[in-house]
Amino acid sequence: MGYLASYTFNDLMYLTNNGATMNQALKEGVAPNQNVTWETATQKNIGFDLQFLNGDLAFTIDYFYNKRSDILWKRNASVPSTSGLVLPDENLGKVQNQGVDFNIDYRRNFKDFRLGINLNGVYAKNKILFWDEAPGTPEWQKSTGKPIDSGLYYEAIGIFKDQAAVDAYPHWAGARPGDIIFKDVNGDDVIDGNDRVRNDKSRTPRFTGGLNVDLGYKDFDLSFLLQGAMGGVFYQTTESGDFANFLKSFYDNRWTEENPDADSPRTYNRSNEYFINQQNTFWLHKTDYIRLKNIELGYTVPSIWSKKIGVEHLRIYINAYNLLTFSPDMKDYDPENTSGSGYNYPLNKVINFGVNLTF
């Protein structure tokens, strides 16, 4: 309700009833904007639906373009906090999302053999066209033109192997051997907030897809689902030290005086070190993955046998979930589950054995 004035209690009091009653005063909260309106959406689509082989093979592809403007956003970034103003929302944001989705479906019976294949996927990329951004922001830090929720990180370019390496390159105050090297992006020989870089990706993957396969031969059936995603990133550190254990992969690759060429930094305590409490790309993981999400093998007992025991339909099956996962950069976490907060651990593999009965 940004078009209405809001009021809150402040710390001032005023007296009424000849000074016998004390009343708390009100102050205006957020200034109203009577010009606010709805967001505006522009949607464009073009697609094709094709069929081949007497309808056994179907193919669908669709290109979509969506632009949203007049998104409510505050202009606080370009107005200094010294002004003392809390500005109302304005219809100033613009965001674009475009991409392609497709679906390929093939179904065919060959006497006793049955085959069904479905392949689907979507590639989508969004970016911010305009919202309030502080003037003077370096080009490499601007969120305009980048995906929504893209992060700002120091670029990790290695590990200081010894004190000579620390002395030879600009470093965070107090850096020592075994610490992560932050790139001096602006070349001023100082590592500070101006060296952070806006990433080109966010948690949202750019491509997601799946492959469904159904096979059957006489009374046997086999089905499985492969799914995957590409183009997303996930930021995750661990609070280790006197609070919790380190991940084994980190421990095995950590810097020590005996292992100065390590890929991971030295051990640390909680978030005390700068390379933990300052977001940097060492802890930024690509969430690309392919997973055997589900597989099931079944056998339907012929009715001539099942009816002898009073069962109309009897099927025996075994299935498994999350049986196999391939993810080059997500060895310690579940690449599929990156939307929540807190620690992210791999899903458990689940194997079931069961019987379907119909009397």
For each residue, the residues with C-beta under 8 A, 3 or more apart:
1: 4 6
2: 30 32 33 36 72 88 89
3: 32 33 34 35 36
4: 1 32
5: 28 29 30 31 32
6: 1 28 29 30 32
7: 26 27 28 29
8: 26 27 29
9: 24 25 26 27
10: 24 25 26 27
11:
12: 24 25
13: 22 23 24 25
14: 22 23 25
15: 19 20 21 22 23
16: 19 20 21 23
17: 20 21
18:
19: 15 16
20: 15 16 17
21: 15 16 17
22: 13 14 15
23: 13 14 15 16
24: 9 10 12 13
25: 9 10 12 13 14
26: 7 8 9 10
27: 7 8 9 10
28: 5 6 7 31
29: 5 6 7 8 86
30: 2 5 6 86 87 88
31: 5 28 85 86 87 88
32: 2 3 4 5 6 88
33: 2 3 36 88 89 90
34: 3
35: 3 90 91
36: 2 3 33 72 88 89 90 91
37: 70 91
38: 70
39: 68 69 70 71 72 91
40: 68 69 70
41: 66 67 68
42: 65 66 67 68 69
43: 64 65 66
44: 64 65 66
45: 62 63 64 65
46: 62 63
47: 60 61 62 63
48: 59 60 61 62
49: 58 59 60
50: 58 59 60
51: 55 57 58 59
52: 56 57 58 59
53: 56 57 108
54:
55: 51 58
56: 52 53 106 107 108
57: 51 52 53 104 105 106
58: 49 50 51 52 55 103 104 105 106
59: 48 49 50 51 52 102 103 104 105
60: 47 48 49 50 102 103 104
61: 47 48 100 101 102 103
62: 45 46 47 48 100 101 102
63: 45 46 47 98 99 100
64: 43 44 45 97 98 99 100 101 124
65: 42 43 44 45 96 97 98
66: 41 42 43 44 96 97 98
67: 41 42 94 95 96 97 129
68: 39 40 41 42 71 93 94 95 96 97
69: 39 40 42 91 93 94 129
70: 37 38 39 40 91 92 93
71: 39 68 91 92 93 94 95 131
72: 2 36 39 89 90 91 93
73: 89 90 92 93 131 132
74: 77 87 88 89 90 132
75: 78 79 87 90 92 132
76: 79 81 86 87 132
77: 74 132 133 134
78: 75 132 133 134 135
79: 75 76 83 85 87
80: 83
81: 76 84
82:
83: 79 80
84: 81
85: 31 79
86: 29 30 31 76
87: 30 31 74 75 76 79 90
88: 2 30 31 32 33 36 74
89: 2 33 36 72 73 74
90: 33 35 36 72 73 74 75 87
91: 35 36 37 39 69 70 71 72
92: 70 71 73 75 130 131 132
93: 68 69 70 71 72 73 128 130 131
94: 67 68 69 71 128 129 130 131
95: 67 68 71 126 127 128 129 148
96: 65 66 67 68 126 127 129
97: 64 65 66 67 68 124 125 126
98: 63 64 65 66 124 125 126
99: 63 64 122 123 124 125 206
100: 61 62 63 64 122 123
101: 61 62 64 120 121 122 123 124
102: 59 60 61 62 119 120 121 122
103: 58 59 60 61 118 119 120
104: 57 58 59 60 117 118 119 120
105: 57 58 59 117 118 119
106: 56 57 58 115 116 117 118
107: 56 115 116
108: 53 56 114 115 116
109: 113 114 115
110: 113 114 115
111:
112: 217 218
113: 109 110 215 216 217
114: 108 109 110 214 215 216 217 221
115: 106 107 108 109 110 214 215 216
116: 106 107 108 212 213 214 215
117: 104 105 106 211 212 213 214
118: 103 104 105 106 210 211 212 213
119: 102 103 104 105 209 210 211 212
120: 101 102 103 104 209 210
121: 101 102 207 208 209 210
122: 99 100 101 102 207 208 209
123: 99 100 101 206 207
124: 64 97 98 99 101 206
125: 97 98 99 147 206
126: 95 96 97 98 147 148 204
127: 95 96 145 146 147 148
128: 93 94 95 131 143 144 145 146 147 148
129: 67 69 94 95 96 144 145
130: 92 93 94 144
131: 71 73 92 93 94 128 143 144
132: 73 74 75 76 77 78 92
133: 77 78 137 142 143 144
134: 77 78 137
135: 78
136:
137: 133 134 141 142
138: 141 142 186 194
139: 142
140: 185 197 198
141: 137 138 152 194 196 197 198
142: 133 137 138 139 145 146 198
143: 128 131 133 146 150 198
144: 128 129 130 131 133
145: 127 128 129 142
146: 127 128 142 143 150 198 199 200
147: 125 126 127 128 150 200 201 202 204
148: 95 126 127 128 202 204
149: 202 203 204
150: 143 146 147 198 199 200 201 202
151: 198 199 202 233 235 279 284
152: 141 196 197 198 199 279
153: 196 197 199 279 280 281 284
154: 182 183 191 195 196 197 278 279 280 281
155: 182 183 185 195 197 280 281
156: 180 181 182 183 275 280 281 282
157: 181 182 183
158: 180 181
159: 178 179 180 181 255 262 263 264 265
160: 165 166 169 171 175 176 177 178 179 180 181
161: 165 177 255 260 261
162: 165 166 177 260
163: 166 167 176 177
164: 167 168
165: 160 161 162 168 169 177 181
166: 160 162 163 169 171 175 176 177 179
167: 163 164
168: 164 165
169: 160 165 166 181 184
170: 184 189 190 191
171: 160 166 175 179 181 182 191
172: 175 179 182 191 274 275 278
173: 274
174: 274
175: 160 166 171 172 179 274
176: 160 163 166 179
177: 160 161 162 163 165 166 255 257 260 266
178: 159 160 255 256 262 265 266
179: 159 160 166 171 172 175 176 265 266 273 274 275
180: 156 158 159 160 265 275 280 282
181: 156 157 158 159 160 165 169 171
182: 154 155 156 157 171 172 191 195 275 278 280
183: 154 155 156 157 195
184: 169 170 187 188 189 190 191 195
185: 140 155 194 195 196 197
186: 138 194 195
187: 184
188: 184 194
189: 170 184
190: 170 184
191: 154 170 171 172 182 184 195
192: 195
193: 196
194: 138 141 185 186 188
195: 154 155 182 183 184 185 186 191 192
196: 141 152 153 154 185 193 279
197: 140 141 152 153 154 155 185
198: 140 141 142 143 146 150 151 152
199: 146 150 151 152 153 202 233 281 284
200: 146 147 150
201: 147 150 206 231 232 233
202: 147 148 149 150 151 199 232 233
203: 149 232 233 234 287 338 339
204: 126 147 148 149 232
205: 208 229 230 231 232 287 288
206: 99 123 124 125 201 230 231 232
207: 121 122 123 229 230 231
208: 121 122 205 227 228 229
209: 119 120 121 122 227 228 229
210: 118 119 120 121 225 226 227 228 293
211: 117 118 119 225 226 227
212: 116 117 118 119 223 224 225
213: 116 117 118 223 224 225 226
214: 114 115 116 117 221 222 223
215: 113 114 115 116 221 222 223
216: 113 114 115 220 221 222
217: 112 113 114 220
218: 112
219: 299 300 301 302
220: 216 217 297 298 299
221: 114 214 215 216 296 297 298 299 300
222: 214 215 216 295 296 297 298
223: 212 213 214 215 294 295 296
224: 212 213 292 294 295 296
225: 210 211 212 213 292 293 294 295
226: 210 211 213 290 291 292 293
227: 208 209 210 211 290 291 293
228: 208 209 210 288 289 290 291
229: 205 207 208 209 232 287 288 289 335 336
230: 205 206 207 288
231: 201 205 206 207 288
232: 201 202 203 204 205 206 229 286 287 288 338
233: 151 199 201 202 203 284 285 286 287
234: 203 284 285 287 330 333 335 338 344
235: 151 279 283 284 285
236: 283 285 333 343 344
237: 271 276 283
238: 244 246 247 250 343
239: 243 244 270 271
240: 243 244 245 246 247 250 267 268 269 270
241: 244 267 268 269 270 272
242: 269 270
243: 239 240 269 270
244: 238 239 240 241
245: 240
246: 238 240 250 251 254 267
247: 238 240 250 251 332
248: 251 252
249: 252 253 331 332
250: 238 240 246 247 253 254 264
251: 246 247 248 254 267
252: 248 249
253: 249 250 262 263 264
254: 246 250 251 259 262 264 265 266 267
255: 159 161 177 178 259 260 262 264 265 266
256: 178 259 260 262 266
257: 177 260
258:
259: 254 255 256 262
260: 161 162 177 255 256 257
261: 161
262: 159 178 253 254 255 256 259 265
263: 159 253
264: 159 250 253 254 255
265: 159 178 179 180 254 255 262 268 273 275 282
266: 177 178 179 254 255 256
267: 240 241 246 251 254
268: 240 241 265 272 273 275 276
269: 240 241 242 243 272 273
270: 239 240 241 242 243 276
271: 237 239 276 277
272: 241 268 269 276 277
273: 179 265 268 269 276 277
274: 172 173 174 175 179 277 278
275: 156 172 179 180 182 265 268 278 280 282
276: 237 268 270 271 272 273
277: 271 272 273 274
278: 154 172 182 274 275
279: 151 152 153 154 196 235 283
280: 153 154 155 156 180 182 275 283 284
281: 153 154 155 156 199 284
282: 156 180 265 275
283: 235 236 237 279 280
284: 151 153 199 233 234 235 280 281
285: 233 234 235 236 329 330 333
286: 232 233 328 329 330
287: 203 205 229 232 233 234 327 329 330 335 336 338
288: 205 228 229 230 231 232 327 328 329 330 335
289: 228 229 325 326 327 330 335 336
290: 226 227 228 325 326 327
291: 226 227 228 322 324 325 326 335 336
292: 224 225 226 295 320 322 323 324 325
293: 210 225 226 227 321 322
294: 223 224 225 319 320 321
295: 222 223 224 225 292 319 320 323
296: 221 222 223 224 317 318 319 320
297: 220 221 222 317 318 319
298: 220 221 222 315 316 317 318
299: 219 220 221 315 316 317
300: 219 221 313 314 315
301: 219 305 306 314 315 316
302: 219 305 306
303: 306 307 312 313
304: 307 308
305: 301 302 308 309 314
306: 301 302 303 309 311 312 313 314
307: 303 304 310 311 312
308: 304 305
309: 305 306 314
310: 307 359
311: 306 307 314 357 358 359
312: 303 306 307 358 359
313: 300 303 306 356 357 358
314: 300 301 305 306 309 311 355 356 357 358
315: 298 299 300 301 355 356
316: 298 299 301 354 355 356
317: 296 297 298 299 353 354 355 356
318: 296 297 298 351 352 353 354
319: 294 295 296 297 351 352 354
320: 292 294 295 296 323 349 350 351 352
321: 293 294 347 349 350 351
322: 291 292 293 325 347 348 349 350
323: 292 295 320 349 351
324: 291 292
325: 289 290 291 292 322 335 346
326: 289 290 291
327: 287 288 289 290 330 331 335
328: 286 288
329: 285 286 287 288
330: 234 285 286 287 288 289 327 333 334 335
331: 249 327
332: 247 249 345 346
333: 234 236 285 330 337 338 344 345 346
334: 330 337 338 344 345 346 347
335: 229 234 287 288 289 291 325 327 330 338
336: 229 287 289 291 347
337: 333 334 340 344 347
338: 203 232 234 287 333 334 335 344
339: 203
340: 337 344
341:
342:
343: 236 238
344: 234 236 333 334 337 338 340
345: 332 333 334
346: 325 332 333 334
347: 321 322 334 336 337
348: 322
349: 320 321 322 323
350: 320 321 322
351: 318 319 320 321 323
352: 318 319 320
353: 317 318
354: 316 317 318 319
355: 314 315 316 317
356: 313 314 315 316 317
357: 311 313 314
358: 311 312 313 314
359: 310 311 312
